[in-house]
Amino acid sequence: MASILVVCSGNICRSPVAEGLLRRGVQRRFGAAAPDVSSAGTIGLEGSPATQESVQASAERGVDISAHVARRLSDAMVQRADLVICMAAEHRAEIEQRVPAAIDHTFTLKELTRLLEDDAPVEPQGQDTLAARAAAAGAARRAGGPTNPYDEDIVDPLGMPLETYRAIAWELDEWIDRMLAGLFGPVAAGVPGEGA
């Protein structure tokens, strides 16, 4: 089964929210055949729950991450994933240093979305196209595809008020919707749960 790994620092704020939103998005598209979605942190606070603010901001967007348990990123997790989505450029850089072969399927969320949107639109496709679309985005990046080094990161809300977490959850939701359209094409009519 195809798999997507979401990476941030502590795995208690950004990546749990992104994991929940992304899981909802692929399940709406593919149901039981959806790619596996997981998350981890480069300095993951192993065993910790998501912050209460992350849980609340996610719930307000219709996603329950209350059972989340943080994990520390391992090289094996990166190697198993078909696509690694980082919350910031520093996470992508660490993965590139640790697992150089993974760079062609490792992106920041915003970077990947821009590369996919610059490519020709795709017709609705199945989850089995995930690795191929990630490889195409990697090739586009090597060829000088659109990037914006000044706007790659999702801000770390740790220690900020709930309003900041809400803003981050909204931002993640928007970018993930765009990324999914770039990966798999528009949602086919009649997809169960879409629009719910």
Secondary structure, DSSP 8 states (H G I E B T S, - for coil): --EEEEEESSSSSHHHHHHHHHHHHHHHHHGGG--EEEEEETT--TT----HHHHHHHHHTT---TT----B--HHHHHH-SEEEESSHHHHHHHHHH-GGGGGGEEEHHHHHHHHHHS-------GGGHHHHHHHHHHHHHTT----TTS------TTS-HHHHHHHHHHHHHHHHHHHHHHH-S--TT-TTTT-
